[in-house]
Amino acid sequence: MTETSAKRGSDRARRAREGNALSRMFGAISLFIRQILDEMRKVIRPTGPELVRYTTVVIAFVVVIMAFVSGFDFVWTHLIAWAFTGSG
């Protein structure tokens, strides 16, 4: 009979709680690194065309937001100038 990965993980966590403080610390660090590597194996990296598409979308979004904020700032500045000085 084979162990499931969840069972092996719980055994590792139990062993990490046992022993002196130094061995627990190194056990916890090694468990943490193993969990990071397990999660990194699940990552799906984008292909070249997907990466170009995502980059283009992000740059376009940033440009649109910059234009909106700049326009808002321009209008707000002129409204404040008109309110306090009478000239825009």
Beta strands, then each sheet from edge to edge (+ up, - down):
end
